[in-house]
């Protein structure tokens, strides 16, 4: 028997799936969210990383979308609504809002579906988001709490060499600090320097999908079409520079900070709540895109 603490996005603790997106070619997606209604999938879409390729079908005068899953399998959805309204038939369990793309262009987006801990927030400084925890285990627990884990971000200084960094691999063993990346003339190699030190030349694959390990635990995806001297900075922090948490006071947040939010004893089935917000700076990039706060829910079995 063991206590187990999980994070949810609603007071009923029925939705634990979290979703965020990146527009990688153009801006096809206006928004993404979890469907909480049980009769629409319950928001329980399985964890995945999806690539959405939008193209206009001139013959049938419609937008189509090829959905490629992380395991390489794919399927096509036709007749996509592109007036900014919500559509929920591309991915079961979530809602995607597709904008009004130009029929002369093709577009692409990456959609990340995962389980807690995590959160969707947008912009450089977010408003607080109310979150819930539930002891879903089969035993009572003590010292239940939420804590902030190491975090990372990136800024494309010249053009857009970096598309993404893998948030699950750098948390435990990557050195905290700033990594500078400069694309070499071959565009298949980079100079990588850490905290202003001497650069080290590293071979990379820049195809918009391949993860390249640049340092211990630091896995980076590069966009295709790189040019010499494209440059980016990657910031690995202790997680407390870009996210803050607060206890819940009858539906309003207490004082935000970086200390653990402690719930104390929680019996089997008990729920409690807390607040979280993103505090990124104005020059962080990609500005305005969804942000992912790395949080850990923990409880000790009694």
Steps between C-alpha positions, in 0.01 A plus 500: 500500500624846418386860488529672160453872435392621156444847355177592319367805317151500651342468844337170412845352435377334182752645252869433538600527135685819410559636151706774339601587145769665290436651158811389312413613145272802484224538758230238442385459863340775706456289810484158663329368811380185672141386464364434847157366405503118536280455194761680286799292600541616858826672418673167546691492173812285537843668526640570155686748282307575184609675183214670314560583132228721350464524121228641278325259264422709190295224336255469789544859626578398858778485757642159589726404788748212518547399864826316572546341842828466688526133399487599131145386425278753328147567384325774303207718607320684220283808494663677794314804635735799461295798616646508850221287649577205723533160336529182704508231235870521410612357835255319731481652847627848414383811318712674235410841365624535141540854367447639151808393302582615146400233250824565306715378791553184701514502878626281782454478876629273775251392767623354828259291706618383841416418855581705807701672622455787263281793410394706202556871536586760239686825467793657675331532839192288552207541731469242774344164420307301760606134516385204710669195652340169595632203697409236243692224681358224715647627830507812714805727470695771677718795395306552176646790304565668164856603416674668206738290289789622280386684189633627168428751227661623180538820303580504129741793478558491122227345284339184645747212528337333805149359484476327838687350793397175667370602842505151648868420441688796644331513838724272700851522361552798268716779638304814591610802296494656151601307188582704187453340156645638177438325166815428300540544123416135429166541691550141621732608780474754779728673748366442852632701793390480863495808723730692265764228484692378196272360226489130414406392147214248485338321207122540477204392289271794423174362363245643742450165671828334608612550861871586525679452834723806532601448864414248769122475493459804274303385195422765236291491181625730220287645225590418141641767269773622733746767391854574610516712816142430605516520878298399805534498877360221717438573865488217754392624842402348831141547391439787738581784259196453278228348716348571839243312708263602778263335746126534445305725736130428445528526123761775478880463489711570805847649468682375191853375549739213433458303822307172502124521547437255785163329544602276791300182566267384223285192537415277207272697264568838662542806277666837548604784271772753425586775251782536249616774263776554245734797551712496182672818395405712199806398298444127546413311183273367362302789647128438532515127432364255757730452798560182694562519874687199636331406827526190717216366711626280785352325803635255757298187574389465860 
